[in-house]
Amino acid sequence: MVAQEQDIANIVAEIRSLHPRVERTIEALRARFNEGDKLVDESNQYASPDYWRLAGITDGMIKINIIIEKNFEYIETFAVLATTRYMLELLIWSRLLTSDDPEYCFTYVKWSITGNRDYLKEHLAKVNREIAFFEGLEDREAKDTLDAATRSLGVRNAGAGSPSAFSERFRMIAEENDRQARRRFCLYSRDAKTRGYGYQAALMKRQVVPQLEKEIERLEKIMEAALSQMPESSRGLKRWNWKEQATKAGMTEQYDYLYSYTSRLLHATPPGLATKQKNLELDEAVMFLEFIFVAILEATEIAERVGRIKNPEAH
């Protein structure tokens, strides 16, 4: 066990030792980006696979830089599994973007645009559902408050009850609305709790919805412009299958093992729930950390070639 713990410490040290190399690579990629920006403009930006290859590789290296900085202060099972899965997918992308098929460069930018657009559409749909929900809470609160006031007035006319009981009833109505909003996972429930549900719904209609609609429309126009510049054969939006792409990247074995293993522990499926093991065994942690190191190293080597860095280990 002591030897395995030392192995983990050694691999983590190796991963961290790549940090300066990753940062130098990002600087080189950004320098190439500055050069590339002089050669493209709005009229031809989306027609250049080289430009988007550089964009994808740069984005990946920036993410790797964040992973090295944030993910290895403490070795925890879910963090190791999630990082392993992420690095598997990132390395697949790195290999595909630098393959002989420029289609992947166009796929990268199309997915970037549509991914952002679809996220905003989902967000807008949630905001609209939340508005309707808040308006319903406001109506229900008004009705319940009126009922409580009517009953309280009747009780007080009969010589019973007290103002404090009346106030308590109002407090309970407001708290029940807050509980319902919290159970519904509402994005704006904190603001609504302070401002009132009806007022918050009206504010969202005036401010949030128009902003989201405007941004979605902007991305739609960008997508339209992007497709018009791409080769006709690259304009379609194909469904992405990780197993298929892993095979094309020459990573079938890694995919088959790592995806099934991490899925079993990361997802709340019956096998995952039934697994009594709370943490990775030390030998498993060594294996996953070893893959993370190798994946980061290979992705960095690919990025160095794209960034035209000579003798990177000589720095």
FIMIMI-569887 format. One record per residue (C-alpha): residue in one letter; chain; residue number from 1; x, y, z. Coordinates in steps of 0.05 Angstrom, whole numbers, plus 32768, in hexadecimal, padded with zeros to 4 digits. Each point is the difference from the previous one (the first is absolute). Layout:
BEGIN
 code unit pos    u    v    w
    A    A NUM    X    Y    Z
...
This chain:
BEGIN
 code unit pos    u    v    w
    M    A   1 8000 8000 8000
    V    A   2 8039 8030 8011
    A    A   3 801F 7FF2 7FBC
    Q    A   4 7FBE 800F 7FDC
    E    A   5 7FF7 8040 8027
    Q    A   6 8045 8015 7FEB
    D    A   7 7FEF 7FEE 7FB8
    I    A   8 7FC3 802E 8004
    A    A   9 802B 8039 801C
    N    A  10 8033 7FF5 7FC9
    I    A  11 7FCD 8001 7FC8
    V    A  12 7FDE 803F 801C
    A    A  13 8045 8020 8002
    E    A  14 800B 7FED 7FB7
    I    A  15 7FBD 801E 7FEC
    R    A  16 8010 8040 8024
    S    A  17 8045 8002 7FE1
    L    A  18 7FDE 8008 7FBC
    H    A  19 7FE1 8042 8015
    P    A  20 8038 802E 7FE7
    R    A  21 8002 7FDA 7FBE
    V    A  22 7FB4 8007 7FF8
    E    A  23 8003 804B 800E
    R    A  24 8038 800A 7FCD
    T    A  25 7FD7 7FD9 7FCD
    I    A  26 7FC4 802D 800C
    E    A  27 802B 803E 7FF5
    A    A  28 8019 7FE3 7FBE
    L    A  29 7FBA 7FEE 7FEA
    R    A  30 7FE7 8046 8010
    A    A  31 8039 801E 7FD9
    R    A  32 7FEC 7FD6 7FC4
    F    A  33 7FB8 8016 800B
    N    A  34 8016 8049 7FFB
    E    A  35 8022 7FEF 7FBF
    G    A  36 7FC3 7FDC 7FE7
    D    A  37 7FD2 8039 8011
    K    A  38 8024 802A 7FCD
    L    A  39 7FEE 7FCF 7FC9
    V    A  40 7FB6 7FF7 800F
    D    A  41 7FC4 802E 8008
    E    A  42 7FB5 7FF9 8003
    S    A  43 7FFD 7FEE 7FB7
    N    A  44 802D 7FC2 8004
    Q    A  45 800A 7FEE 8049
    Y    A  46 7FD4 7FC3 7FFF
    A    A  47 801D 7FE6 7FBF
    S    A  48 8044 7FF2 801F
    P    A  49 800A 7FBB 8020
    D    A  50 8045 8016 8017
    Y    A  51 7FE3 8039 8028
    W    A  52 7FCF 7FD4 8024
    R    A  53 8033 7FC9 800B
    L    A  54 802A 8034 8024
    A    A  55 7FC3 8018 8026
    G    A  56 7FEE 7FBA 8017
    I    A  57 8046 7FED 8015
    T    A  58 8009 8042 8025
    D    A  59 7FBE 7FF7 8025
    G    A  60 8015 7FBA 8014
    M    A  61 8043 8017 801B
    I    A  62 7FDF 8037 8029
    K    A  63 7FD3 7FCC 801F
    I    A  64 803B 7FD3 800F
    N    A  65 8022 803B 8022
    I    A  66 7FC4 8009 802D
    I    A  67 7FFD 7FB5 800E
    I    A  68 8049 7FFF 8017
    E    A  69 7FF6 803D 802B
    K    A  70 7FBF 7FEB 8022
    N    A  71 7FF8 7FB4 7FFF
    F    A  72 803B 7FE4 8026
    E    A  73 8001 8023 8043
    Y    A  74 7FDA 7FC5 801D
    I    A  75 7FF8 7FBC 7FDF
    E    A  76 7FB6 7FEE 8005
    T    A  77 7FDB 7FC8 7FDB
    F    A  78 7FCD 8028 7FD9
    A    A  79 8032 8036 7FED
    V    A  80 8031 7FCB 7FE5
    L    A  81 7FC9 7FDC 7FDA
    A    A  82 7FE3 8040 7FE2
    T    A  83 8046 8019 7FED
    T    A  84 8010 7FBD 7FDF
    R    A  85 7FC0 8002 7FD8
    Y    A  86 800B 8048 7FEB
    M    A  87 8048 7FF4 7FEB
    L    A  88 7FEB 7FC3 7FD7
    E    A  89 7FCF 802C 7FD9
    L    A  90 8030 803A 7FFA
    L    A  91 8037 7FD2 7FE5
    I    A  92 7FCF 7FE3 7FCD
    W    A  93 7FF2 8047 7FE9
    S    A  94 804A 8011 7FFD
    R    A  95 800E 7FC5 7FD3
    L    A  96 7FC4 800C 7FD3
    L    A  97 800D 804B 7FF8
    T    A  98 8047 7FF1 7FE8
    S    A  99 7FED 7FC7 7FD3
    D    A 100 7FFF 8004 7FB4
    D    A 101 7FB4 800C 8001
    P    A 102 7FF0 804A 8003
    E    A 103 7FB7 7FEE 800E
    Y    A 104 8010 7FFD 804A
    C    A 105 8016 8048 8000
    F    A 106 7FBD 8015 7FE3
    T    A 107 7FDC 7FD2 8030
    Y    A 108 8023 8022 803A
    V    A 109 7FE8 8046 7FEE
    K    A 110 7FBA 7FE8 7FEE
    W    A 111 7FF9 7FDC 8042
    S    A 112 801C 803D 8025
    I    A 113 7FCB 802E 7FE2
    T    A 114 7FC5 7FD0 8005
    G    A 115 8014 7FEA 8046
    N    A 116 7FFE 8047 8019
    R    A 117 7FC0 800E 7FDB
    D    A 118 7FDD 7FC2 8019
    Y    A 119 8016 800E 8047
    L    A 120 7FE1 8046 7FFB
    K    A 121 7FC0 7FE2 7FE3
    E    A 122 7FFC 7FD0 803A
    H    A 123 800E 8039 8031
    L    A 124 7FCA 802A 7FDF
    A    A 125 7FCE 7FC7 8005
    K    A 126 8010 7FF9 804A
    V    A 127 7FF9 804A 800B
    N    A 128 7FBB 8000 7FDF
    R    A 129 7FEA 7FC5 802A
    E    A 130 801A 8024 803E
    I    A 131 7FD9 803E 7FED
    A    A 132 7FC0 7FD8 7FFA
    F    A 133 800F 7FDD 8042
    F    A 134 800E 8042 8025
    E    A 135 7FC0 801D 7FE4
    G    A 136 7FDA 7FC3 8019
    L    A 137 8020 8008 8045
    E    A 138 7FED 804A 8001
    D    A 139 7FB7 7FEF 7FEF
    R    A 140 7FFE 7FC9 8034
    E    A 141 801F 802C 8035
    A    A 142 7FCD 8037 7FF2
    K    A 143 7FC7 7FCE 8005
    D    A 144 801B 7FDF 803F
    T    A 145 800D 8044 801F
    L    A 146 7FB9 8017 7FF1
    D    A 147 7FE4 7FBF 801D
    A    A 148 802A 8008 803E
    A    A 149 7FEC 8049 8008
    T    A 150 7FB6 7FEE 7FF8
    R    A 151 8004 7FC8 8034
    S    A 152 8028 802B 802F
    L    A 153 7FCE 8038 7FFB
    G    A 154 7FC7 7FD0 800F
    V    A 155 8025 7FE4 803C
    R    A 156 8010 8045 801B
    N    A 157 7FB7 8018 7FF6
    A    A 158 7FEC 7FC4 802A
    G    A 159 802E 801A 8037
    A    A 160 8038 7FCD 7FF6
    G    A 161 8043 7FFE 7FDD
    S    A 162 8038 8033 8001
    P    A 163 802A 802B 7FD1
    S    A 164 803C 7FD3 800E
    A    A 165 7FDA 7FC3 7FE8
    F    A 166 7FED 8026 7FC1
    S    A 167 804A 8012 7FF4
    E    A 168 8015 7FB8 800C
    R    A 169 7FD0 7FE8 7FCB
    F    A 170 801D 8031 7FCE
    R    A 171 8046 7FEA 8011
    M    A 172 7FEE 7FB7 7FF5
    I    A 173 7FE2 8010 7FBC
    A    A 174 8040 8024 7FEA
    E    A 175 802D 7FC8 801B
    E    A 176 7FD8 7FCB 7FDA
    N    A 177 800A 8027 7FBF
    D    A 178 804B 8004 800F
    R    A 179 8002 7FB4 800C
    Q    A 180 7FDC 7FF2 7FBF
    A    A 181 8030 802D 7FD9
    R    A 182 803C 7FDD 8020
    R    A 183 7FE6 7FBB 7FF0
    R    A 184 7FF7 8015 7FB7
    F    A 185 8049 8014 7FFA
    C    A 186 7FF0 8047 7FEB
    L    A 187 8039 802B 7FE7
    Y    A 188 7FE1 8041 801A
    S    A 189 7FE0 7FE7 8040
    R    A 190 802E 8029 802D
    D    A 191 7FEF 8040 7FDD
    A    A 192 7FB6 7FEE 7FFE
    K    A 193 8001 7FF2 804B
    T    A 194 8018 8047 800C
    R    A 195 7FDA 8025 7FCA
    G    A 196 7FC1 7FD7 7FFC
    Y    A 197 7FEF 7FCB 7FCD
    G    A 198 7FD3 802B 7FD5
    Y    A 199 8032 8039 7FFC
    Q    A 200 8039 7FD0 7FF1
    A    A 201 7FD8 7FE0 7FC8
    A    A 202 7FF2 8044 7FE1
    L    A 203 8049 8013 8006
    M    A 204 8016 7FC0 7FDD
    K    A 205 7FCF 800E 7FC7
    R    A 206 801C 8046 7FF6
    Q    A 207 804A 7FF2 8009
    V    A 208 8016 7FB7 7FFE
    V    A 209 7FD4 7FE6 7FC7
    P    A 210 8011 8036 7FCD
    Q    A 211 804B 7FF9 800F
    L    A 212 7FFE 7FB5 7FF5
    E    A 213 7FD6 8006 7FC1
    K    A 214 8031 8034 7FE4
    E    A 215 803C 7FD4 800E
    I    A 216 7FDF 7FC3 7FE1
    E    A 217 7FF0 8029 7FC2
    R    A 218 8048 8017 7FFD
    L    A 219 801A 7FB9 8002
    E    A 220 7FCE 7FEA 7FCB
    K    A 221 801C 8035 7FD2
    I    A 222 8047 7FEB 800F
    M    A 223 7FEE 7FB8 7FF1
    E    A 224 7FE0 8014 7FBE
    A    A 225 803E 8028 7FEC
    A    A 226 802E 7FC7 8016
    L    A 227 7FDC 7FCC 7FD6
    S    A 228 7FFF 802D 7FC4
    Q    A 229 804C 8004 8001
    M    A 230 800E 7FB6 800B
    P    A 231 8006 7FCC 7FC8
    E    A 232 7FBB 7FE5 7FEE
    S    A 233 8015 7FBB 8019
    S    A 234 800D 801C 8045
    R    A 235 7FBF 8025 800C
    G    A 236 7FD8 7FC7 801E
    L    A 237 7FFA 7FF4 804A
    K    A 238 800E 7FB7 800F
    R    A 239 7FF3 7FDE 8042
    W    A 240 8040 7FF6 8028
    N    A 241 800E 7FBA 8019
    W    A 242 803B 7FFB 8030
    K    A 243 800D 7FB6 7FF3
    E    A 244 8002 800B 7FB5
    Q    A 245 802E 803C 8007
    A    A 246 802E 7FDC 8030
    T    A 247 8008 7FC9 7FCC
    K    A 248 8011 8034 7FCB
    A    A 249 8033 801E 8030
    G    A 250 8020 7FBC 800D
    M    A 251 7FE8 7FFE 8048
    T    A 252 7FCD 7FC7 8000
    E    A 253 8022 7FD9 8037
    Q    A 254 8006 803D 802E
    Y    A 255 7FB8 8013 7FF2
    D    A 256 7FE3 7FBB 800C
    Y    A 257 8022 7FF7 8043
    L    A 258 8000 8047 801C
    Y    A 259 7FB9 8013 7FEB
    S    A 260 7FE0 7FC1 801C
    Y    A 261 8029 8004 8041
    T    A 262 7FF4 804A 800D
    S    A 263 7FB6 7FFA 7FEE
    R    A 264 7FF6 7FC9 8032
    L    A 265 8019 802C 8039
    L    A 266 7FEB 8046 7FE8
    H    A 267 7FB8 7FF2 7FEE
    A    A 268 7FC7 7FEF 8030
    T    A 269 7FEF 7FC0 7FDB
    P    A 270 7FF0 7FC0 8027
    P    A 271 8047 7FE6 7FF7
    G    A 272 801C 8042 8018
    L    A 273 7FD0 8003 803B
    A    A 274 800D 7FB8 8012
    T    A 275 804C 8009 8000
    K    A 276 8014 8001 8049
    Q    A 277 8045 801B 7FF1
    K    A 278 8000 8049 8014
    N    A 279 8045 8012 7FE7
    L    A 280 802F 7FE8 7FCB
    E    A 281 8030 7FCB 8015
    L    A 282 8048 801A 8000
    D    A 283 8013 7FD6 7FC3
    E    A 284 7FC3 801C 7FDB
    A    A 285 8012 8047 8012
    V    A 286 8047 7FF3 7FE6
    M    A 287 7FE4 7FE6 7FBE
    F    A 288 7FD1 803B 7FF5
    L    A 289 8034 8034 8014
    E    A 290 8031 7FDE 7FD1
    F    A 291 7FCE 8007 7FC7
    I    A 292 7FF4 8049 8012
    F    A 293 804B 800E 7FFE
    V    A 294 800A 7FDC 7FBD
    A    A 295 7FC3 8022 7FE2
    I    A 296 8016 8046 8016
    L    A 297 8046 7FF2 7FE6
    E    A 298 7FE7 7FE8 7FBC
    A    A 299 7FCE 803A 7FF9
    T    A 300 8039 8030 8011
    E    A 301 802E 7FE0 7FCC
    I    A 302 7FC9 8007 7FCC
    A    A 303 7FF5 8049 8014
    E    A 304 804B 800D 7FFC
    R    A 305 8001 7FE8 7FB9
    V    A 306 7FC5 802C 7FEF
    G    A 307 8022 803B 8023
    R    A 308 8041 7FF0 7FDC
    I    A 309 8028 7FFA 803F
    K    A 310 8045 7FE3 7FF4
    N    A 311 8023 7FD7 8036
    P    A 312 7FCA 800E 8035
    E    A 313 8025 7FD8 8036
    A    A 314 803E 802B 7FF7
    H    A 315 7FDE 803C 8022
